[in-house]
Amino acid sequence: MKPPIDERILEFRFPTIQEKNLSNRLTLMLIKKPQLPKVYLRLGLPVGTKHDPSEKSGLWQLVASTLKKGTLHQDYYHLVDRIEQVGGELDVMVNEDFFILYGEFLQEHLEEGLDVLRELVLYPLFPLMEVEKEKFKQLSDLENEKSSPEFLAHRRLEKALYTPHPYASHRTSQSIQNIVRDDLITHHQLAFTSENSYLVIAGKFDPSETIRLVEKKFCDWTSSGWRPKAFPAPSAVISNEIHLIHRPQSQQVNILAGNRLFYRRHSDFEKMLVLNKIVGGGASSRLFLNLREEKGYTYGAYSNLETYGDSGAFVASAEVRAEVTIAAIEALREELQKIQQETVPRYELENAKRFLMGIFPLQNETPASIAGLALKQKLYGLGENYWNQYLKRISQVNEQDIFEMANRWINVNEMIIVVVGDAEQLLSGLTQLGKVKIFDTDDRQVDGL
């Protein structure tokens, strides 16, 4: 007998955002969360690694890693000392779509935090010695990544799914060596523009005083007129392909199976989120229970939605023993076909929804996470009331939605399957499943072994 299902929707209220367009066209977003005497900063810009020049992949990662290494007015150690003396934090990250600076300071040190943020945004120096150090580190990271089957698999899958869109691009030793300090300066000056950028401040503060401070600190940050450009759409995946990455003498095999999906703001996102939870979103999912618990092929089998600003993918994964590779791929395919052919039981659907609806408020109860959600809402163009409707959209997903999503977005016959392992052991078996292309660990296609 199954336990009764609690159909109540957990309460989540996204706080009111006071939005102000400043004189320099920077958008300031204020969120009052006065429980602690702290302020949390998030500055997001619409530039990411997809904007790397094709021959200089890795450029925006270099910008991110060297932005804090000194400015026109202060060296790196002075900047770090300023932040640490007031017990603050300030850091930088870049992803495929966006560049983000984030940090936190005590309420009384908000002005100092904005001062340092201003230094990094307007006056980074990109010292030559630091740029060369970071280039060397990136080159070392590249060599280390070749020993990671997970990295090799994701790189190959992304190239197969997204080409010719720059989501398919990855840095190489040559592209890193092509980058010089002037490239960082030029691209920073061009793309670090106040227009289309968002500064979120969440926590305890005086709104009118904070607006005055931000206007004062950032009044000389102006717009360059730069606009994010449109990129070519990924080409169609027209057949089921197996991409085998030869990793000699590997006892374990990494498997990725992917279909291209939609961009993050797509209206089907919440429905696919529920489907993903059922199929491979944790230890209670179908892939995990089948490939690990029932068959013992792996320690874990999962699926995930990878959604970006322009496109995305549904990806299933498992790491298995070499001798069960073919059986694991067949079991994975069977699970994906099953959810396309059979209506999901109500208890399984409700369990998935309850988990997603229960964990979201827990993950987003701090001012820092609220600031992150506010920034994501703007950068992805999710709509002004998106987070207040998020749990309701999940709660409304039904069995027919899951059936439709599975048949709309998962196509086992047009799926790229990436296998990382010893090709001498795997090739003959894989050819029984479909057309096989062989690659080395540098992602170069080879004709044979």
N, C-alpha and C positions, 0 to 999 in steps of 0.2 A: 504493500500500500504506500503510495507516494504522499509526502507531506503536503498540506494545503499551501496554495500559492498566495502570497501577500501581494495584492495588486495595487497597493498604495504607491504613489509617486513621491520619492524623497524630495523634500523642499530644497530648492537652490534658487536664490535670488541674486542676480548679478547687480552690483551696486550702480547707482547713478553716476554717469561720467559727465563732468563739467568740461565741455570742449571749447577751446579758444583758438581761433586762427590769428596768429601773431602778425605783426607788420611785415615780417620777412617771409610770410607764407608758411612758416613752420606751424604744424598742428600740435597744440599742447592739450593733453588729456589729464584731468585731475580726478582722482578717486579717493575720497575721504574714508580712511579705515583707522580711526584714532585709538584702537585698543592698546597699541604700543607706541612709545615716543620715537618712532623711526620713520624714515621715508625710503621708498624703493623706486629706483629710476630704471626706465627702459627707453632707449632711443633706437628706433628702427628705421632703416633706409632701404629702399627697393632696389638693392644691387646685391648680387650673390655670385657664386662660382660659375653660374651659367653665363655670366657676362665676361668671363675670362676670354681674351683673344685666343683663337684656336691654337696658335703656335706658342702661346705662353700660358697654358693651363697651370694652375697653381698660383696665379698672380694675386687673386683676392684672398687666398689663404695667407699669403705673405703679407698683404696689407694688414690683415687681422692680427698676425703674430708679431708685427713690428710697430703697430700703432702706438703701443704704450712705451716704446723703447726710447722716448725722448721727444721733446717739442722744440720749437724755435726759442722758447724762453726757459725751459727747465730740462735737465737731463733725467734719465730713467730713475736714478736713485732718489732724486729730489721728489719726483712724482710719487714714487712708492712711499716715501717718508711722509709726504703730505696726507696721503690716504690713511696710512697706518696710525699716524698721530691722533687722528680723530676717530679711530676705531671703525673706519669705513671699508668698503670693498668696491672695486670697479674692475670690470673685465670686458672682454671683447669676444664675439663669435661670429662666424659666417656660415651660412648653409647654401643650398642650391639657389635659393631665391632672394635671401635677405641678409643684410649686415646689421648686427645688433650690439649695442653697448649696454651693459646692465650693471647695477650696483645697488648698494644700500648704505645709508648714513643715519646717525642719530638726528633727531629733529633739529636740534640746535646747530648742526653742521651742514644743513642743506645747502647754504650758500657756498661753503667750501667744496662740497660735492659737485655743484654746478660749475664752479670754477675749473675744477680738474677735468670734468666732462668737456667743457668748452675748449680747453687746451688740446685735448685729444682730437676733437672734431675739426677744429679750425687750423691748428698749427702743428701737426705731426711733422717730425724731421726726417723720419726713416733713415737713421744713421747708417752709413755705408757698411761699417763693420757689423752692425746688427743684422742688416739685410743679408750679408754674406754668411753669417752664422746660421740664420734661419734657412737659407737655401741649402746649406750643407746638411742641416737637420732634416729637411724635406727629402733630400737625396738618400739619406740613411733610412728614413721611414719607408721610402719606396722599396729598398732592398729587403727590409723587414716584412713588408706586406706580401712579398712574393712567397714567404713561408706560411702565410695564413690562407688555408683553403677557403674560409668564409669570404675573405676579401676577393680572392681570385674569382669565386663564383659570382659575387655581386657585380664586380666590374664587367664580367662577360655578359651577364644578364642585362645590365643597363645598356650596354652597347647594342645588344640584339634588339631590345625593346624600343629604345628611344632615338636611334640614329634616323635622320640627321640633326635632331634637336641636341643642343649642348648638354642636356642631362646625360647623354652618352659619353661625354668627354671625360677623360681622366688625365691627371698630370703624368708626365713621363720625365725621365732624367734630362732629355733634350729640352722639353718645354720649360723646365725649371731653370736650366742653364741659360735659356734665351732671355730670362727676365733680368733687367738691370734696375738700379735704384730709381732712375728717372721714370720708369714705367709706373712705379708705385706712386710717385709724386703726381704724374700726369693723370692717372686714373682716379686718384683721390680727389684732385681739384675738380675733375669733371663730374664725378658721380656723387660726391658728398655735397648735396644741395639741400637747402632748407625746404624747398617745395617738395611735396610728396613724402616728407619725412614726418615721423610721429614721435613726440616725447611724452611718455606716460610717467606720472608721478603719483604714487599711491602711498597712503599712510596717514600720519598726523602732521598737519600743516595748516597754515592760514591761506585760503585760496587767493585772496586779493594780493597779499604780500608775495606769494609764490609766482603769480602771473607777472608782477612787477619785476621780480628777480630774474625770471627767465627772459623777459623782454630786454632787460638791461644786459644780461650776460651774452645773449645770442643775437643782439640787434645787428652786428656786423657779419653775421652768417647769412649770405645771400644765395639766390638761386642762380645756377649757371645756365639754366635752360635745358639741361640734360633730361632726356626722357628714356625710360627703359624701352629697348627695342623689341619688336616681335620676332620670334624665331620660327623656323620651319617646323611644321608638325612632324611628329615621328611617322616613319613610313609604316605601311600596313604589314602586319605579320600574316603571311598567306598560307603557311603550312606548319605542321608540327615538326620542330627541329630539335635534335639533341646536340648540345655543344659539350664536347668532352675535353677537359683540360688535363693534359698529361702531367701527372705528378709522380715521378718514378718511385716505386717501392712504398707507396702510401698504403697503410693497412686499413685506414678509414676512408670513407667516401662521403663527400658533401654533395647533397642534391638540392637544387633550387628549381622550382617550376613556376613560371610566371605568365600571366596575361596582362596586357596593358589595360589600364583603368582610366579614370577621369581625373580632373584637377580637383583640388581640395574643396572649392566652393560649390561643387556639383550637388544637386538636390538629392541624389541617391546616396550621399555619403553615410547618413545615419543608418539607412537600411543595410548597406554593405557592412557597416561596422557590426551590426547584430549578426549578420551571416558569418562574418569572419570569426566572431566569438564562438559560434557553434562549430565551425569547421576546424579552426586551428588556433583559437585565441586563448590557450592555456591548458592546464593539466586535465581539465574535464572535457576537452574538445574531442571531436571525432578522430582527427588525425593522431592525437596523442594516445587515445585509448586503443586505437587499432594498431598502429605501428609499434608502440611501446608495450602497452599492457597486454594486448592480446597476442601479438606476434613476436615480441621481444627483439625487433630489428634495431632499436635505437634507444638512447636515453631520453629522447624528446623529438617530437614532430609538431610543427607549428605552421601557422599562416599569419600573414600581416598585410595591412593596407599601407602602401607607400604613396602618399598623395602630395603633390607639390603644386606650385602656382600654375603650371601649364599642362601638366599631365600626371600620370601616376601608374601604379601597378598593383595587382593582387599577386602575392608571392607566397608559395608554400615551401617549407624547408624541412630537411632531416639530415642527420649525420648517422651513417650506418656502417656495418661491417662490409667489406668488399664483396663477400660471397653472397650477400642478400640484396645487392644493389637492384637487380632486375625485379625481384619480388617486391621490394619497397616502392619502386616507381609504379608498378602495377597496382599496389594497394593504395597509393596516393591517388592515382587516377580514378580508381573505383570509388573512393570517398567523394571526390569532386563530382563524378557522374551521379552518385546516389542522391546528393542534395539537389541535383537538377531534375531527377526523375520522381522523387518521392516527397510528399508534403512533410515538412518538419513537425514532429509531435509537439503539442502545445506546451507540455511541461518543459521540454528542452528549449523552446523559444523563450518561455517566461523566465527560466533560469538565466539565460544569456542576457536578457533585458535587465533583470534585477541586478545582476552583477555590474553591468555598465552604468546603470542609474545609481547604484550605491557607491561605487568607487569614485565617480566624478566629483561629488561634493567633498569627499575626503581629500582628494588630490588638489583641490582648488579652494581651500579655506584660508590661506594666508594672503597678505597684501602682495607678496612677491608673485604668487601664482595668478592672482587676480590681474595684476599689471601685465603679466605675460599673456593672459587671455585677451585683454583689451587690445594689446598690440597685434596679436594674431588676427583678431577680428578686423582690424583696419588693413593690415598688410595683405591679407587674403581676400579682402572685400566680401566678408561674410554677411554683412547687413547689421544695422544698428541694434537690433533686438535679438541677435542670434543666440547668445548664451542663455537668455531667459527662455528660449523656446527649445533648447537643445534636448533636455530630458523628456519633454513632451513629445518631441519627434521620435525619440527612441521608444517611448511607451506605446506609440501608435503603430509600430511595425507589427504586421500580422503574418500568418503563414503564407498567404498568397504573395505578399511582398518578397519573402525569402525565395519562394519558387521563381518569381519573375527576375529577381536580381541574379540568381544563380544562372539562369538561362540567358540573361542579357550580358553579363560581365565575365562569366567563366566559360571558356571554350577549350575543352581538353584537346580538340583537334587543331587548334591554332595556338598551342602553348609552347613556349621555349623552355626546354629542360636543360639545365646546366649540371654537369656531373664533374666533380674534381676527384681524381684518383689515378691509379696506375693504369694507363691505357692498354698495356699489354694484357692485363687481367680482364678488362672491362669491355673492350671494343667488340668482340664477337657477340657477346650477349646483347649489347646495346643496339647493334644493327638489326636485331629482330624486332625492335620497338619503333624504328623509324630511321630517317636519314641522319647520319652522324657526321659532324664536323669536328676536327681535332685541332686543339690550340696548345701552345706551350705556355709556360708561366709568365712570359712577356706579352701574352695575348696575341701572338702571331699565329695565323692559321698555317698548319703543316699538312702536307699531302699524305703522309703515312708515318709509321714508326721506324 
